[in-house]
Amino acid sequence: MIAVTEQEYWLDGLRVFTHADWLSRFPGLVQGITARVAELDFGPSAEDLTSDGWQQLQAATGIRRVARCRQVQGADVVLCDGRQHSGVHVVGEADALVTAGEGLLLGVTVADCVPVFLVDPERRALGLAHAGWRGIAAGVVEATLARMKELGADVASMYAHLGPAICGQCYEVGPEVIRALGASPARTGRVDLRAHVAQSSLTAGVAPERVTVSSGCTRCDSDNFYSYRRGDRNRRMCAFLGWS
Ligand SMILES: [Zn+2]
């Protein structure tokens, strides 16, 4: 497990953070997370399909089809085959998307929850999950990896990146969260969601040297990220992953 600091850059007018090592290593990959930008709307409403944020993201990446889901903090995964016509599509009620197709961008919104990026560069399979404590407890990481295997992906050639999320120092939780995650029996405490996601990835067989964790904390870094815990109730960042 390796800590990385995402690189900030401008993607056709959109400020994003990206895993620079992945972009140089995997030609054709489009990966990143939008930064906090007041005029960019990736709000929580799944009905808000044509919000500026999604349209701008599509335009900035140059990928004609964008798939997103109505996020419900569960473990369901939707396979996207890339055959939809161009535009932004809500492909179901789920918290993870997988594809082996090109010309399709997967997107999930986050503000403290973990954006989980999964890539098998050899089989060209991709997975993108929104993992909060409920999703992690329900097995969203395992379910996403399993669905990628159905696409022919092999955990032995897979890479995982856990993007900007609330850090273990900032995330104070009650006993129900501790219990759900199977952590220590303390009544309250702090939880590092990304440590749980990393453990799930390792247990599933992803090699430790291929698991990277962002150094960014959404709650600590108010210049760059939205944080639900810090009070951003209606604002989200968008994590995105696709082959151009
Ligand atoms: Zn923090």
py3Dmol code that shows the C-alpha trace and the ligand (Angstrom):
import py3Dmol

protein = """\
ATOM      1  CA  MET A   1       0.000   0.000   0.000  1.00  0.00           C
ATOM      2  CA  ILE A   2       1.558   3.235  -1.163  1.00  0.00           C
ATOM      3  CA  ALA A   3       0.603   6.821  -0.325  1.00  0.00           C
ATOM      4  CA  VAL A   4       0.343   9.127  -3.321  1.00  0.00           C
ATOM      5  CA  THR A   5      -0.445  12.788  -3.743  1.00  0.00           C
ATOM      6  CA  GLU A   6      -2.686  13.427  -6.728  1.00  0.00           C
ATOM      7  CA  GLN A   7      -1.513  15.944  -9.258  1.00  0.00           C
ATOM      8  CA  GLU A   8      -3.634  19.027  -9.817  1.00  0.00           C
ATOM      9  CA  TYR A   9      -4.220  20.030 -13.385  1.00  0.00           C
ATOM     10  CA  TRP A  10      -6.713  21.758 -15.612  1.00  0.00           C
ATOM     11  CA  LEU A  11      -8.705  19.538 -17.892  1.00  0.00           C
ATOM     12  CA  ASP A  12     -10.209  21.887 -20.461  1.00  0.00           C
ATOM     13  CA  GLY A  13     -11.246  24.415 -17.822  1.00  0.00           C
ATOM     14  CA  LEU A  14     -12.066  21.903 -15.078  1.00  0.00           C
ATOM     15  CA  ARG A  15      -9.769  21.745 -12.059  1.00  0.00           C
ATOM     16  CA  VAL A  16      -9.133  18.083 -11.266  1.00  0.00           C
ATOM     17  CA  PHE A  17      -6.770  15.899  -9.285  1.00  0.00           C
ATOM     18  CA  THR A  18      -5.343  12.842 -10.956  1.00  0.00           C
ATOM     19  CA  HIS A  19      -3.126   9.845 -10.281  1.00  0.00           C
ATOM     20  CA  ALA A  20      -0.269  11.001 -12.522  1.00  0.00           C
ATOM     21  CA  ASP A  21       1.603   7.717 -12.312  1.00  0.00           C
ATOM     22  CA  TRP A  22      -1.455   5.828 -13.606  1.00  0.00           C
ATOM     23  CA  LEU A  23      -1.925   8.216 -16.521  1.00  0.00           C
ATOM     24  CA  SER A  24       1.653   7.715 -17.688  1.00  0.00           C
ATOM     25  CA  ARG A  25       1.515   3.984 -17.058  1.00  0.00           C
ATOM     26  CA  PHE A  26      -1.847   3.244 -18.707  1.00  0.00           C
ATOM     27  CA  PRO A  27      -2.149   4.973 -22.098  1.00  0.00           C
ATOM     28  CA  GLY A  28      -5.700   6.024 -22.907  1.00  0.00           C
ATOM     29  CA  LEU A  29      -6.852   6.074 -19.293  1.00  0.00           C
ATOM     30  CA  VAL A  30      -8.917   9.047 -18.141  1.00  0.00           C
ATOM     31  CA  GLN A  31      -8.927   9.215 -14.344  1.00  0.00           C
ATOM     32  CA  GLY A  32      -9.421  11.798 -11.666  1.00  0.00           C
ATOM     33  CA  ILE A  33     -11.646  13.677  -9.287  1.00  0.00           C
ATOM     34  CA  THR A  34     -12.994  17.173  -9.678  1.00  0.00           C
ATOM     35  CA  ALA A  35     -11.789  19.765  -7.193  1.00  0.00           C
ATOM     36  CA  ARG A  36     -14.006  22.000  -5.084  1.00  0.00           C
ATOM     37  CA  VAL A  37     -15.384  24.571  -7.522  1.00  0.00           C
ATOM     38  CA  ALA A  38     -18.304  26.666  -6.377  1.00  0.00           C
ATOM     39  CA  GLU A  39     -19.922  27.011  -9.775  1.00  0.00           C
ATOM     40  CA  LEU A  40     -19.693  23.311 -10.645  1.00  0.00           C
ATOM     41  CA  ASP A  41     -22.694  21.276  -9.560  1.00  0.00           C
ATOM     42  CA  PHE A  42     -22.410  17.559  -8.860  1.00  0.00           C
ATOM     43  CA  GLY A  43     -25.067  17.736  -6.176  1.00  0.00           C
ATOM     44  CA  PRO A  44     -26.584  14.655  -4.605  1.00  0.00           C
ATOM     45  CA  SER A  45     -29.772  14.674  -6.625  1.00  0.00           C
ATOM     46  CA  ALA A  46     -29.719  11.813  -9.119  1.00  0.00           C
ATOM     47  CA  GLU A  47     -32.545  13.455 -11.041  1.00  0.00           C
ATOM     48  CA  ASP A  48     -30.340  16.379 -11.833  1.00  0.00           C
ATOM     49  CA  LEU A  49     -28.988  14.688 -14.933  1.00  0.00           C
ATOM     50  CA  THR A  50     -28.257  17.669 -16.991  1.00  0.00           C
ATOM     51  CA  SER A  51     -26.554  19.648 -14.263  1.00  0.00           C
ATOM     52  CA  ASP A  52     -23.660  21.721 -15.441  1.00  0.00           C
ATOM     53  CA  GLY A  53     -21.095  19.545 -13.728  1.00  0.00           C
ATOM     54  CA  TRP A  54     -21.856  16.386 -15.659  1.00  0.00           C
ATOM     55  CA  GLN A  55     -22.096  18.234 -18.956  1.00  0.00           C
ATOM     56  CA  GLN A  56     -18.819  20.016 -18.324  1.00  0.00           C
ATOM     57  CA  LEU A  57     -17.094  16.802 -17.322  1.00  0.00           C
ATOM     58  CA  GLN A  58     -18.250  15.105 -20.493  1.00  0.00           C
ATOM     59  CA  ALA A  59     -17.055  18.009 -22.602  1.00  0.00           C
ATOM     60  CA  ALA A  60     -13.728  18.303 -20.790  1.00  0.00           C
ATOM     61  CA  THR A  61     -12.832  14.629 -21.116  1.00  0.00           C
ATOM     62  CA  GLY A  62     -14.081  14.411 -24.678  1.00  0.00           C
ATOM     63  CA  ILE A  63     -15.782  11.090 -23.889  1.00  0.00           C
ATOM     64  CA  ARG A  64     -19.245  10.993 -25.438  1.00  0.00           C
ATOM     65  CA  ARG A  65     -20.959   8.643 -23.017  1.00  0.00           C
ATOM     66  CA  VAL A  66     -21.011   9.067 -19.269  1.00  0.00           C
ATOM     67  CA  ALA A  67     -22.534   6.509 -16.890  1.00  0.00           C
ATOM     68  CA  ARG A  68     -23.532   7.348 -13.337  1.00  0.00           C
ATOM     69  CA  CYS A  69     -25.842   5.712 -10.832  1.00  0.00           C
ATOM     70  CA  ARG A  70     -28.396   6.712  -8.245  1.00  0.00           C
ATOM     71  CA  GLN A  71     -26.178   6.175  -5.203  1.00  0.00           C
ATOM     72  CA  VAL A  72     -27.812   4.437  -2.258  1.00  0.00           C
ATOM     73  CA  GLN A  73     -24.914   3.406   0.043  1.00  0.00           C
ATOM     74  CA  GLY A  74     -25.280  -0.258  -0.896  1.00  0.00           C
ATOM     75  CA  ALA A  75     -23.237  -2.950  -2.634  1.00  0.00           C
ATOM     76  CA  ASP A  76     -24.946  -3.253  -6.016  1.00  0.00           C
ATOM     77  CA  VAL A  77     -22.765  -2.961  -9.111  1.00  0.00           C
ATOM     78  CA  VAL A  78     -23.883  -2.092 -12.633  1.00  0.00           C
ATOM     79  CA  LEU A  79     -22.112  -3.429 -15.697  1.00  0.00           C
ATOM     80  CA  CYS A  80     -21.950  -0.713 -18.370  1.00  0.00           C
ATOM     81  CA  ASP A  81     -21.414  -1.959 -21.884  1.00  0.00           C
ATOM     82  CA  GLY A  82     -20.914   1.406 -23.501  1.00  0.00           C
ATOM     83  CA  ARG A  83     -23.665   0.876 -26.044  1.00  0.00           C
ATOM     84  CA  GLN A  84     -25.803   3.752 -24.814  1.00  0.00           C
ATOM     85  CA  HIS A  85     -26.111   6.737 -27.063  1.00  0.00           C
ATOM     86  CA  SER A  86     -24.087   9.788 -26.222  1.00  0.00           C
ATOM     87  CA  GLY A  87     -24.905  11.835 -23.155  1.00  0.00           C
ATOM     88  CA  VAL A  88     -25.074  11.370 -19.402  1.00  0.00           C
ATOM     89  CA  HIS A  89     -26.958   8.242 -18.317  1.00  0.00           C
ATOM     90  CA  VAL A  90     -28.217   7.069 -14.952  1.00  0.00           C
ATOM     91  CA  VAL A  91     -27.696   3.325 -15.311  1.00  0.00           C
ATOM     92  CA  GLY A  92     -29.371   2.160 -12.124  1.00  0.00           C
ATOM     93  CA  GLU A  93     -29.619   2.301  -8.370  1.00  0.00           C
ATOM     94  CA  ALA A  94     -26.162   1.227  -7.254  1.00  0.00           C
ATOM     95  CA  ASP A  95     -22.865   2.411  -5.822  1.00  0.00           C
ATOM     96  CA  ALA A  96     -20.407   0.940  -8.290  1.00  0.00           C
ATOM     97  CA  LEU A  97     -19.937   0.738 -12.050  1.00  0.00           C
ATOM     98  CA  VAL A  98     -17.757  -1.579 -14.112  1.00  0.00           C
ATOM     99  CA  THR A  99     -16.926  -1.711 -17.798  1.00  0.00           C
ATOM    100  CA  ALA A 100     -14.498  -3.165 -20.277  1.00  0.00           C
ATOM    101  CA  GLY A 101     -15.641  -0.779 -22.972  1.00  0.00           C
ATOM    102  CA  GLU A 102     -13.923   2.203 -24.499  1.00  0.00           C
ATOM    103  CA  GLY A 103     -15.464   5.599 -25.104  1.00  0.00           C
ATOM    104  CA  LEU A 104     -17.388   5.420 -21.853  1.00  0.00           C
ATOM    105  CA  LEU A 105     -16.731   7.418 -18.705  1.00  0.00           C
ATOM    106  CA  LEU A 106     -17.848   6.068 -15.313  1.00  0.00           C
ATOM    107  CA  GLY A 107     -18.665   8.644 -12.629  1.00  0.00           C
ATOM    108  CA  VAL A 108     -19.536   8.589  -8.927  1.00  0.00           C
ATOM    109  CA  THR A 109     -20.005  11.522  -6.582  1.00  0.00           C
ATOM    110  CA  VAL A 110     -18.336  11.793  -3.177  1.00  0.00           C
ATOM    111  CA  ALA A 111     -17.812  14.185  -0.277  1.00  0.00           C
ATOM    112  CA  ASP A 112     -15.992  12.204   2.479  1.00  0.00           C
ATOM    113  CA  CYS A 113     -16.848   8.702   1.172  1.00  0.00           C
ATOM    114  CA  VAL A 114     -14.054   6.873  -0.647  1.00  0.00           C
ATOM    115  CA  PRO A 115     -13.837   6.920  -4.450  1.00  0.00           C
ATOM    116  CA  VAL A 116     -12.383   3.500  -5.291  1.00  0.00           C
ATOM    117  CA  PHE A 117     -10.676   3.293  -8.689  1.00  0.00           C
ATOM    118  CA  LEU A 118      -9.885  -0.195 -10.050  1.00  0.00           C
ATOM    119  CA  VAL A 119      -7.974  -0.911 -13.246  1.00  0.00           C
ATOM    120  CA  ASP A 120      -6.902  -4.129 -14.928  1.00  0.00           C
ATOM    121  CA  PRO A 121      -4.765  -2.665 -17.725  1.00  0.00           C
ATOM    122  CA  GLU A 122      -4.216  -6.043 -19.397  1.00  0.00           C
ATOM    123  CA  ARG A 123      -7.912  -6.949 -19.737  1.00  0.00           C
ATOM    124  CA  ARG A 124      -8.915  -3.290 -20.102  1.00  0.00           C
ATOM    125  CA  ALA A 125     -11.443  -3.683 -17.303  1.00  0.00           C
ATOM    126  CA  LEU A 126     -12.375  -0.779 -15.038  1.00  0.00           C
ATOM    127  CA  GLY A 127     -14.325  -0.452 -11.806  1.00  0.00           C
ATOM    128  CA  LEU A 128     -15.367   2.661  -9.900  1.00  0.00           C
ATOM    129  CA  ALA A 129     -17.103   2.522  -6.527  1.00  0.00           C
ATOM    130  CA  HIS A 130     -18.502   4.977  -4.023  1.00  0.00           C
ATOM    131  CA  ALA A 131     -17.631   3.484  -0.640  1.00  0.00           C
ATOM    132  CA  GLY A 132     -18.979   4.944   2.586  1.00  0.00           C
ATOM    133  CA  TRP A 133     -19.218   2.944   5.778  1.00  0.00           C
ATOM    134  CA  ARG A 134     -22.545   1.384   4.833  1.00  0.00           C
ATOM    135  CA  GLY A 135     -21.282   0.325   1.417  1.00  0.00           C
ATOM    136  CA  ILE A 136     -18.042  -1.028   2.844  1.00  0.00           C
ATOM    137  CA  ALA A 137     -19.967  -3.011   5.465  1.00  0.00           C
ATOM    138  CA  ALA A 138     -22.303  -4.317   2.740  1.00  0.00           C
ATOM    139  CA  GLY A 139     -19.325  -5.462   0.647  1.00  0.00           C
ATOM    140  CA  VAL A 140     -19.269  -2.963  -2.225  1.00  0.00           C
ATOM    141  CA  VAL A 141     -15.522  -3.365  -2.765  1.00  0.00           C
ATOM    142  CA  GLU A 142     -15.707  -7.159  -2.952  1.00  0.00           C
ATOM    143  CA  ALA A 143     -18.774  -6.966  -5.210  1.00  0.00           C
ATOM    144  CA  THR A 144     -17.036  -4.585  -7.622  1.00  0.00           C
ATOM    145  CA  LEU A 145     -13.954  -6.792  -7.844  1.00  0.00           C
ATOM    146  CA  ALA A 146     -16.157  -9.858  -8.410  1.00  0.00           C
ATOM    147  CA  ARG A 147     -18.029  -8.122 -11.227  1.00  0.00           C
ATOM    148  CA  MET A 148     -14.741  -7.128 -12.850  1.00  0.00           C
ATOM    149  CA  LYS A 149     -13.645 -10.762 -12.756  1.00  0.00           C
ATOM    150  CA  GLU A 150     -16.813 -11.641 -14.696  1.00  0.00           C
ATOM    151  CA  LEU A 151     -15.516  -9.255 -17.364  1.00  0.00           C
ATOM    152  CA  GLY A 152     -12.311 -11.267 -17.532  1.00  0.00           C
ATOM    153  CA  ALA A 153     -10.274  -9.145 -15.144  1.00  0.00           C
ATOM    154  CA  ASP A 154      -7.620 -10.847 -13.060  1.00  0.00           C
ATOM    155  CA  VAL A 155      -6.810  -9.571  -9.567  1.00  0.00           C
ATOM    156  CA  ALA A 156      -3.170 -10.452 -10.221  1.00  0.00           C
ATOM    157  CA  SER A 157      -2.953  -7.707 -12.831  1.00  0.00           C
ATOM    158  CA  MET A 158      -5.230  -5.247 -11.064  1.00  0.00           C
ATOM    159  CA  TYR A 159      -4.411  -1.844  -9.594  1.00  0.00           C
ATOM    160  CA  ALA A 160      -6.474  -0.076  -6.927  1.00  0.00           C
ATOM    161  CA  HIS A 161      -6.443   3.582  -5.950  1.00  0.00           C
ATOM    162  CA  LEU A 162      -8.377   5.048  -3.024  1.00  0.00           C
ATOM    163  CA  GLY A 163      -8.895   8.724  -3.762  1.00  0.00           C
ATOM    164  CA  PRO A 164      -9.468  11.771  -1.549  1.00  0.00           C
ATOM    165  CA  ALA A 165     -11.788  10.930   1.376  1.00  0.00           C
ATOM    166  CA  ILE A 166     -12.207  11.761   5.031  1.00  0.00           C
ATOM    167  CA  CYS A 167      -9.084  10.695   6.930  1.00  0.00           C
ATOM    168  CA  GLY A 168      -8.835   8.447   9.958  1.00  0.00           C
ATOM    169  CA  GLN A 169      -8.182  11.392  12.283  1.00  0.00           C
ATOM    170  CA  CYS A 170     -11.229  13.322  11.122  1.00  0.00           C
ATOM    171  CA  TYR A 171     -13.806  10.539  10.958  1.00  0.00           C
ATOM    172  CA  GLU A 172     -15.250  10.131  14.423  1.00  0.00           C
ATOM    173  CA  VAL A 173     -18.055   7.603  14.509  1.00  0.00           C
ATOM    174  CA  GLY A 174     -20.499   5.961  16.852  1.00  0.00           C
ATOM    175  CA  PRO A 175     -20.693   2.337  17.923  1.00  0.00           C
ATOM    176  CA  GLU A 176     -23.016   1.348  15.074  1.00  0.00           C
ATOM    177  CA  VAL A 177     -20.313   2.191  12.527  1.00  0.00           C
ATOM    178  CA  ILE A 178     -17.618   0.430  14.544  1.00  0.00           C
ATOM    179  CA  ARG A 179     -19.847  -2.644  14.780  1.00  0.00           C
ATOM    180  CA  ALA A 180     -20.805  -2.599  11.095  1.00  0.00           C
ATOM    181  CA  LEU A 181     -17.170  -2.485  10.037  1.00  0.00           C
ATOM    182  CA  GLY A 182     -16.171  -5.218  12.451  1.00  0.00           C
ATOM    183  CA  ALA A 183     -13.632  -2.944  14.124  1.00  0.00           C
ATOM    184  CA  SER A 184     -12.693  -2.898  17.791  1.00  0.00           C
ATOM    185  CA  PRO A 185     -15.574  -3.065  20.271  1.00  0.00           C
ATOM    186  CA  ALA A 186     -15.001   0.466  21.568  1.00  0.00           C
ATOM    187  CA  ARG A 187     -18.225   2.406  21.937  1.00  0.00           C
ATOM    188  CA  THR A 188     -17.000   5.335  19.892  1.00  0.00           C
ATOM    189  CA  GLY A 189     -13.855   6.109  18.039  1.00  0.00           C
ATOM    190  CA  ARG A 190     -12.265   7.023  14.817  1.00  0.00           C
ATOM    191  CA  VAL A 191     -12.394   5.011  11.630  1.00  0.00           C
ATOM    192  CA  ASP A 192     -10.144   5.136   8.578  1.00  0.00           C
ATOM    193  CA  LEU A 193     -12.481   4.163   5.745  1.00  0.00           C
ATOM    194  CA  ARG A 194      -9.630   3.844   3.272  1.00  0.00           C
ATOM    195  CA  ALA A 195      -7.816   1.382   5.513  1.00  0.00           C
ATOM    196  CA  HIS A 196     -10.940  -0.807   5.367  1.00  0.00           C
ATOM    197  CA  VAL A 197     -11.165  -0.522   1.576  1.00  0.00           C
ATOM    198  CA  ALA A 198      -7.454  -1.306   1.248  1.00  0.00           C
ATOM    199  CA  GLN A 199      -7.864  -4.374   3.431  1.00  0.00           C
ATOM    200  CA  SER A 200     -10.772  -5.596   1.306  1.00  0.00           C
ATOM    201  CA  SER A 201      -8.670  -5.162  -1.846  1.00  0.00           C
ATOM    202  CA  LEU A 202      -5.713  -7.016  -0.365  1.00  0.00           C
ATOM    203  CA  THR A 203      -7.912  -9.827   0.932  1.00  0.00           C
ATOM    204  CA  ALA A 204      -9.384 -10.191  -2.570  1.00  0.00           C
ATOM    205  CA  GLY A 205      -5.878 -10.676  -3.933  1.00  0.00           C
ATOM    206  CA  VAL A 206      -4.752  -7.269  -5.211  1.00  0.00           C
ATOM    207  CA  ALA A 207      -0.978  -7.001  -4.705  1.00  0.00           C
ATOM    208  CA  PRO A 208       0.013  -4.549  -1.909  1.00  0.00           C
ATOM    209  CA  GLU A 209       2.418  -2.658  -4.193  1.00  0.00           C
ATOM    210  CA  ARG A 210      -0.490  -1.999  -6.564  1.00  0.00           C
ATOM    211  CA  VAL A 211      -2.748  -0.436  -3.937  1.00  0.00           C
ATOM    212  CA  THR A 212      -2.288   3.321  -3.638  1.00  0.00           C
ATOM    213  CA  VAL A 213      -3.979   5.670  -1.180  1.00  0.00           C
ATOM    214  CA  SER A 214      -4.450   9.398  -1.692  1.00  0.00           C
ATOM    215  CA  SER A 215      -2.870  11.652   0.912  1.00  0.00           C
ATOM    216  CA  GLY A 216      -5.838  14.020   0.488  1.00  0.00           C
ATOM    217  CA  CYS A 217      -8.405  14.389   3.275  1.00  0.00           C
ATOM    218  CA  THR A 218     -11.701  15.945   2.207  1.00  0.00           C
ATOM    219  CA  ARG A 219     -12.391  17.341   5.678  1.00  0.00           C
ATOM    220  CA  CYS A 220      -8.886  18.706   6.390  1.00  0.00           C
ATOM    221  CA  ASP A 221      -8.465  20.312   2.969  1.00  0.00           C
ATOM    222  CA  SER A 222     -11.272  22.822   2.509  1.00  0.00           C
ATOM    223  CA  ASP A 223      -9.428  24.610  -0.319  1.00  0.00           C
ATOM    224  CA  ASN A 224      -9.652  21.631  -2.609  1.00  0.00           C
ATOM    225  CA  PHE A 225     -12.500  19.369  -1.497  1.00  0.00           C
ATOM    226  CA  TYR A 226     -16.089  19.284  -0.337  1.00  0.00           C
ATOM    227  CA  SER A 227     -16.789  17.502   2.949  1.00  0.00           C
ATOM    228  CA  TYR A 228     -20.185  16.422   4.208  1.00  0.00           C
ATOM    229  CA  ARG A 229     -18.835  16.351   7.750  1.00  0.00           C
ATOM    230  CA  ARG A 230     -17.515  19.896   7.425  1.00  0.00           C
ATOM    231  CA  GLY A 231     -20.949  21.060   6.346  1.00  0.00           C
ATOM    232  CA  ASP A 232     -21.142  20.739   2.565  1.00  0.00           C
ATOM    233  CA  ARG A 233     -24.572  19.112   2.503  1.00  0.00           C
ATOM    234  CA  ASN A 234     -25.424  19.696  -1.140  1.00  0.00           C
ATOM    235  CA  ARG A 235     -22.071  19.689  -2.841  1.00  0.00           C
ATOM    236  CA  ARG A 236     -20.080  16.760  -4.182  1.00  0.00           C
ATOM    237  CA  MET A 237     -16.929  16.068  -6.138  1.00  0.00           C
ATOM    238  CA  CYS A 238     -17.131  13.745  -9.105  1.00  0.00           C
ATOM    239  CA  ALA A 239     -14.685  10.858  -9.416  1.00  0.00           C
ATOM    240  CA  PHE A 240     -14.338   9.593 -12.976  1.00  0.00           C
ATOM    241  CA  LEU A 241     -12.686   6.705 -14.772  1.00  0.00           C
ATOM    242  CA  GLY A 242     -12.713   5.558 -18.383  1.00  0.00           C
ATOM    243  CA  TRP A 243     -10.790   4.656 -21.503  1.00  0.00           C
ATOM    244  CA  SER A 244     -10.774   7.442 -24.053  1.00  0.00           C
TER     245      SER A 244
END
"""
ligand_1 = """\
1
ZN
Zn -8.570 14.757 7.893
"""
view = py3Dmol.view(width=600, height=400)
view.addModel(protein, "pdb")
view.setStyle({"model": 0}, {"cartoon": {"style": "trace"}})
view.addModel(ligand_1, "xyz")
view.setStyle({"model": 1}, {"stick": {}})
view.zoomTo()
view.show()
